[in-house]
Amino acid sequence: MSLADVAIEGRVDRDDAEPTATDAGADVAAADQASDRGAVADADSIDASADGDGAATDVTLPPAHPTREFFLAEPSGRPLWIAVGPDGNMWFTDNGPFIWRITLAGQISKFGPFGTDDDPISFGDLTTGPDGNLWLVDPSRQKIARFTTAGALTVLPLPIDAAWTESIASGPDGNLWFAGRNGSAISRITPAGLVITFQLPSGNTAYDVTGGPDGNIWFTETGHGVAHITPNGDGLVEIAFPIGDSNQIAAGPDGNIWVTEIVLARIARITPAGELTEFTIPTSGSRPIGIAAGPDGNVWFGEGRAANIGRITPLGDITEFPVPQIGVRGVSAGPDGNVWFTLGDGASVGYITP
């Protein structure tokens, strides 16, 4: 496969047509995320047409923590992961062929559909790269893509030994790193598209990945715990959890690494030296998924099977705040000082003010 620029409008275009954003409204079905990376309990969908694209709903919370919710009109799937874009807006995916943008004021636009009937693509995790572009993965088809905020998508070829494309993050070395649940490897990709893969001798499966505050690359290992390597791919250190329940991972504002434990409903803190401390979430069975450093010096996480978004202090004190629907998946600090999140079961995106 060669590098291919895919135009925004149409499924097959590979020419220089000017891409444009379209208002949310195409009725495109997409398969539900099957792994625990996006698993939530089923719930009745919100009728987005009642409020229209980008309509906001206020939710009553304690005065210090107001939240707002913005509905998607006819999403292609369920909103999954969310990240700050290089343009200062929030960008998110919904496990379909579209890429979504929401301004800090709540205006929603979508780009796509991308892919073709013979060569489909469904976007999962995303991050802003060191080159000023968005980078996305397709966790079901072993694809990685680079996307400009002007709307141009480039799908990059991957070598056969590359790690699975479940998660992606910018590293402290100026490269992107990705990993997934179907292989004992983690891969580095340069902004130019050069891929180098590092196999894990232990045979453990790398899952979610983040750049660490210590200059290393940290990642969760399914059924085991967490691990880190240097940007050169050496110095592998693996840290076992008492019960291998690690899921999503993030670097905290306190210089530590934070992890969601989805089955046990815990949040784990790991120091760069490898000291592990686990904290139990008050709501049993809440299945925490997404996690991110907040703008307030705390760590925030989504609860996949409870109508809450959680906050944990560096010392481990947990507070849960109600949101309109169950199914908070992606969590990201915004440039506006709010914490943004996706609500997969509500077909919506929201934020909470810390």
C-alpha positions as CSV (number, residue, x, y, z in Angstrom):
1,M,0.0,0.0,0.0
2,S,1.3,3.5,-0.8
3,L,0.5,6.7,1.0
4,A,-2.9,7.9,-0.1
5,D,-4.6,11.2,0.5
6,V,-8.3,10.6,0.8
7,A,-10.6,13.5,0.1
8,I,-13.3,14.3,2.6
9,E,-16.4,14.0,0.4
10,G,-17.0,10.6,-1.2
11,R,-15.7,7.1,-0.3
12,V,-13.3,6.6,-3.2
13,D,-11.7,10.0,-4.0
14,R,-7.9,10.0,-3.9
15,D,-7.4,13.2,-5.9
16,D,-6.7,16.8,-4.9
17,A,-10.3,17.8,-4.3
18,E,-10.7,20.4,-1.6
19,P,-12.0,18.6,1.6
20,T,-14.8,20.3,3.6
21,A,-16.4,19.6,6.9
22,T,-20.0,18.6,6.9
23,D,-22.7,19.0,9.6
24,A,-23.4,15.9,11.6
25,G,-26.3,14.1,9.9
26,A,-25.3,11.2,7.8
27,D,-26.9,7.9,8.8
28,V,-24.0,5.6,8.7
29,A,-24.1,2.4,10.8
30,A,-20.9,1.2,12.5
31,A,-20.1,-1.9,14.5
32,D,-20.0,-1.5,18.3
33,Q,-16.6,-1.6,20.0
34,A,-16.2,-5.2,21.1
35,S,-13.2,-4.9,23.5
36,D,-13.2,-3.7,27.0
37,R,-11.5,-0.6,25.7
38,G,-14.9,0.6,24.7
39,A,-17.3,-1.8,26.4
40,V,-20.2,-0.2,28.3
41,A,-23.7,-1.4,29.4
42,D,-26.5,-0.9,26.9
43,A,-28.8,2.0,27.5
44,D,-31.6,3.7,25.5
45,S,-30.2,6.2,23.1
46,I,-31.0,9.9,23.3
47,D,-33.0,11.3,20.5
48,A,-30.5,13.8,19.1
49,S,-32.9,15.3,16.6
50,A,-34.9,16.8,19.4
51,D,-32.0,19.2,20.2
52,G,-30.2,19.3,16.9
53,D,-26.5,19.1,16.1
54,G,-24.5,20.6,18.9
55,A,-27.5,21.4,21.2
56,A,-26.4,21.8,24.8
57,T,-28.1,20.5,27.9
58,D,-27.2,21.8,31.4
59,V,-27.0,19.3,34.2
60,T,-27.4,20.3,37.9
61,L,-24.2,19.5,39.9
62,P,-22.6,21.1,42.9
63,P,-22.1,24.8,42.0
64,A,-18.3,24.4,41.7
65,H,-18.7,21.7,39.1
66,P,-21.1,22.7,36.3
67,T,-21.3,20.4,33.3
68,R,-22.7,20.7,29.7
69,E,-23.6,18.0,27.2
70,F,-23.7,18.4,23.4
71,F,-25.6,15.9,21.3
72,L,-24.5,14.5,17.9
73,A,-27.1,14.3,15.2
74,E,-27.1,10.8,13.7
75,P,-23.7,9.6,14.7
76,S,-22.2,6.7,12.8
77,G,-21.5,4.9,16.1
78,R,-20.9,5.7,19.7
79,P,-18.5,8.5,20.7
80,L,-15.3,6.9,21.8
81,W,-12.0,8.8,22.3
82,I,-11.4,12.5,22.6
83,A,-8.3,14.6,22.4
84,V,-7.2,18.2,22.1
85,G,-6.4,19.0,18.5
86,P,-3.5,21.2,17.3
87,D,-6.0,23.9,16.5
88,G,-7.2,24.3,20.1
89,N,-10.5,22.4,19.4
90,M,-11.6,19.0,20.8
91,W,-11.6,16.1,18.3
92,F,-13.2,12.7,18.8
93,T,-14.1,9.5,17.1
94,D,-17.2,7.2,17.2
95,N,-15.9,3.9,15.8
96,G,-17.1,4.8,12.3
97,P,-15.7,6.4,9.1
98,F,-16.0,9.9,10.4
99,I,-13.7,12.3,12.4
100,W,-15.5,14.8,14.6
101,R,-14.6,18.3,15.8
102,I,-16.3,20.3,18.6
103,T,-15.3,23.8,19.3
104,L,-14.9,25.0,22.9
105,A,-18.3,26.8,22.4
106,G,-19.9,23.5,21.4
107,Q,-20.2,23.8,17.6
108,I,-19.9,20.2,16.1
109,S,-18.6,19.3,12.6
110,K,-17.7,16.0,11.1
111,F,-15.3,15.0,8.4
112,G,-15.8,12.1,6.1
113,P,-16.9,9.5,5.4
114,F,-13.4,8.0,4.8
115,G,-12.5,4.6,3.3
116,T,-14.3,2.6,0.6
117,D,-16.6,-0.4,0.6
118,D,-13.7,-2.6,-0.3
119,D,-11.2,-0.8,2.0
120,P,-13.2,0.5,5.0
121,I,-11.9,2.3,8.0
122,S,-13.3,2.9,11.5
123,F,-11.5,5.3,13.7
124,G,-10.6,4.6,17.4
125,D,-8.0,6.2,19.5
126,L,-6.5,9.6,18.5
127,T,-3.8,12.0,19.6
128,T,-2.1,15.2,18.4
129,G,1.3,14.4,17.0
130,P,4.5,16.4,17.3
131,D,4.0,17.5,13.6
132,G,0.9,19.4,14.3
133,N,-1.5,16.8,12.9
134,L,-4.0,14.4,14.4
135,W,-3.1,10.8,14.4
136,L,-5.7,8.0,14.5
137,V,-5.9,4.2,14.6
138,D,-8.4,1.7,13.3
139,P,-8.3,-1.0,16.0
140,S,-10.1,-3.6,13.9
141,R,-8.2,-3.3,10.6
142,Q,-4.6,-2.6,11.6
143,K,-4.5,0.9,10.2
144,I,-3.0,4.2,11.2
145,A,-3.7,7.6,9.7
146,R,-2.5,11.1,9.8
147,F,-5.2,13.9,9.5
148,T,-4.7,17.6,9.0
149,T,-7.2,20.0,10.6
150,A,-7.9,21.2,7.1
151,G,-9.4,17.8,6.4
152,A,-6.8,15.8,4.5
153,L,-6.4,12.1,5.6
154,T,-3.3,10.0,4.8
155,V,-3.5,6.3,5.6
156,L,0.1,5.0,6.2
157,P,1.3,1.5,5.4
158,L,2.4,-0.7,8.3
159,P,4.9,-3.5,8.2
160,I,3.6,-7.0,8.9
161,D,5.4,-7.1,12.3
162,A,3.9,-3.8,13.5
163,A,2.1,-3.8,16.9
164,W,-1.7,-3.8,16.8
165,T,-3.3,-0.5,16.3
166,E,-5.5,-0.3,19.5
167,S,-4.0,2.9,21.0
168,I,-1.7,5.7,20.0
169,A,0.1,8.5,21.9
170,S,2.8,11.1,21.3
171,G,6.1,10.2,23.0
172,P,8.6,12.5,24.6
173,D,11.0,11.7,21.7
174,G,9.1,13.5,19.0
175,N,7.5,10.2,17.6
176,L,4.2,8.5,17.9
177,W,3.8,5.1,19.7
178,F,1.1,2.6,19.3
179,A,0.1,-0.8,20.7
180,G,-2.9,-3.1,20.9
181,R,-4.4,-6.3,22.3
182,N,-3.4,-8.7,19.5
183,G,0.4,-9.0,19.9
184,S,3.4,-8.9,22.2
185,A,4.9,-5.8,20.7
186,I,4.9,-2.0,20.8
187,S,5.7,0.2,17.8
188,R,7.2,3.6,17.2
189,I,6.3,5.6,14.1
190,T,8.0,8.8,13.1
191,P,5.9,11.8,11.7
192,A,7.3,10.8,8.3
193,G,5.8,7.3,8.7
194,L,8.8,5.1,9.5
195,V,7.8,2.2,11.7
196,I,10.1,0.3,14.1
197,T,8.6,-2.5,16.2
198,F,9.9,-3.8,19.6
199,Q,8.9,-7.3,20.6
200,L,8.2,-8.0,24.3
201,P,10.3,-11.0,25.4
202,S,7.9,-11.8,28.1
203,G,5.1,-12.5,25.7
204,N,2.8,-10.0,27.5
205,T,0.3,-8.1,25.4
206,A,0.8,-4.3,25.2
207,Y,-2.5,-2.5,25.2
208,D,-2.8,1.3,26.0
209,V,0.3,3.6,25.7
210,T,1.4,7.0,27.0
211,G,4.5,9.1,27.2
212,G,5.8,9.1,30.7
213,P,7.0,12.0,32.9
214,D,10.3,10.2,33.2
215,G,11.0,10.3,29.4
216,N,10.1,6.7,28.9
217,I,7.2,5.1,27.0
218,W,4.7,3.5,29.4
219,F,2.0,1.0,28.5
220,T,-0.5,-1.4,30.1
221,E,-0.1,-5.1,29.6
222,T,-3.3,-7.1,29.4
223,G,-3.7,-9.6,32.2
224,H,-0.4,-8.5,33.8
225,G,0.1,-4.8,34.8
226,V,2.2,-2.1,33.3
227,A,5.6,-1.7,31.6
228,H,7.9,0.9,30.3
229,I,10.8,1.1,27.8
230,T,13.1,3.9,26.7
231,P,12.4,5.7,23.4
232,N,15.2,3.6,21.9
233,G,13.2,0.5,22.6
234,D,15.5,-0.9,25.3
235,G,15.5,-1.1,29.1
236,L,12.1,-2.9,29.3
237,V,10.7,-2.9,32.9
238,E,7.5,-4.8,33.6
239,I,5.5,-4.2,36.8
240,A,2.9,-6.8,37.8
241,F,-0.4,-6.0,39.4
242,P,-1.8,-8.3,42.1
243,I,-4.6,-9.0,39.7
244,G,-3.7,-8.1,36.1
245,D,-6.6,-5.8,35.5
246,S,-4.8,-2.8,33.9
247,N,-6.7,-1.0,31.1
248,Q,-6.1,2.7,30.2
249,I,-3.0,4.6,31.2
250,A,-2.1,8.3,31.5
251,A,0.7,10.4,32.9
252,G,-0.5,12.4,35.9
253,P,0.3,16.0,36.8
254,D,2.1,14.7,39.9
255,G,4.9,12.9,38.0
256,N,3.3,9.5,38.4
257,I,1.5,7.1,36.1
258,W,-2.2,6.4,36.5
259,V,-4.2,3.4,35.3
260,T,-7.8,2.3,35.3
261,E,-8.6,-1.2,36.5
262,I,-11.8,-1.9,34.7
263,V,-13.0,-5.1,36.3
264,L,-12.0,-4.3,39.9
265,A,-13.2,-0.7,39.6
266,R,-10.0,0.7,40.9
267,I,-7.5,3.4,39.9
268,A,-3.8,2.5,40.2
269,R,-0.9,4.9,40.8
270,I,2.6,3.9,39.8
271,T,5.7,5.9,40.6
272,P,8.5,6.0,38.0
273,A,10.4,3.8,40.4
274,G,7.6,1.2,40.1
275,E,5.8,1.6,43.5
276,L,2.1,0.6,43.0
277,T,-0.8,1.9,45.0
278,E,-4.4,1.0,44.2
279,F,-7.6,3.0,45.1
280,T,-11.1,1.6,45.0
281,I,-13.8,3.7,43.3
282,P,-16.9,4.1,45.6
283,T,-19.3,2.9,42.9
284,S,-18.9,-0.8,42.7
285,G,-18.9,-2.3,39.2
286,S,-18.5,1.1,37.6
287,R,-15.9,-0.2,35.1
288,P,-13.5,2.8,34.7
289,I,-12.2,3.2,31.2
290,G,-10.7,6.5,29.9
291,I,-8.3,8.5,32.2
292,A,-6.4,11.7,31.8
293,A,-4.5,14.4,33.7
294,G,-6.8,17.3,34.5
295,P,-6.1,21.0,34.4
296,D,-6.6,21.3,38.1
297,G,-3.7,19.1,39.2
298,N,-5.9,16.0,39.6
299,V,-6.6,12.9,37.5
300,W,-10.0,12.4,35.9
301,F,-11.5,9.2,34.7
302,G,-14.7,7.9,33.1
303,E,-17.0,5.3,34.5
304,G,-18.3,3.0,31.7
305,R,-21.2,1.5,33.7
306,A,-22.2,4.3,35.9
307,A,-23.5,7.8,35.2
308,N,-20.4,9.4,36.7
309,I,-17.1,11.0,35.9
310,G,-14.5,10.6,38.6
311,R,-11.7,12.7,40.0
312,I,-8.8,11.4,42.0
313,T,-6.3,13.6,43.8
314,P,-2.6,12.8,43.8
315,L,-3.1,11.4,47.3
316,G,-5.8,9.1,46.2
317,D,-9.0,10.8,47.3
318,I,-11.8,10.0,44.9
319,T,-14.9,12.1,44.1
320,E,-17.6,11.1,41.6
321,F,-19.7,13.6,39.7
322,P,-23.0,12.6,38.0
323,V,-23.4,13.0,34.2
324,P,-26.6,12.6,32.2
325,Q,-26.0,9.0,30.9
326,I,-23.9,6.0,31.7
327,G,-21.0,5.2,29.4
328,V,-18.2,7.8,29.9
329,R,-15.4,6.5,27.7
330,G,-12.9,9.1,26.5
331,V,-11.6,11.8,28.9
332,S,-9.3,14.7,28.0
333,A,-8.3,18.0,29.5
334,G,-9.3,20.9,27.3
335,P,-7.4,24.1,26.6
336,D,-10.4,26.0,28.2
337,G,-9.7,24.6,31.7
338,N,-12.5,22.1,31.5
339,V,-12.4,18.3,31.4
340,W,-14.1,16.9,28.2
341,F,-15.6,13.5,27.9
342,T,-17.5,11.3,25.5
343,L,-20.8,9.6,26.4
344,G,-21.1,6.5,24.2
345,D,-24.6,5.6,25.3
346,G,-25.9,9.1,25.0
347,A,-24.4,9.9,21.5
348,S,-23.0,13.0,23.0
349,V,-19.9,14.9,24.2
350,G,-19.7,17.0,27.3
351,Y,-17.4,18.8,29.7
352,I,-17.2,19.4,33.4
353,T,-15.6,22.4,35.0
354,P,-13.2,21.3,37.7
